[in-house]
Amino acid sequence: MTRNLGQSSLRRKRRSRDPMAAYDSLPAPLREWLSQAALPWSPASARRLWSKSLAKGRTPEETLIFLSHAETRTLARDQAAVKLEN
């Protein structure tokens, strides 16, 4: 049983803490972006990219664009891997 995980080459990970508490602690713009994201981002990975991007001097708006590009690259990589499996 795949438990509604679908067909994907992306790794699956077990959570080590309460995902809702981690999500609730994220900045509001990041939570809003995650609510519309195509991939099921973990709060930890989203926070890590958010923090790194802001540390590089990007604005929150530029950081959201950066996250969208990262998601697009991941989706393209997964799509290519799924096509190879079929």
URVENVEN-V70365 format. One record per pair of residues at least 24 apart in sequence whose C-alpha atoms are under 7 Angstrom apart, sorted by sequence separation. I is the first residue (numbers start at 1). J is the second residue. D is the distance in whole Angstrom. If there is no record, write none. Layout:
I & J & D
I & J & D
//
This chain:
10 & 78 & 7
9 & 78 & 6
8 & 78 & 7
9 & 81 & 6
9 & 82 & 6
8 & 82 & 6
//
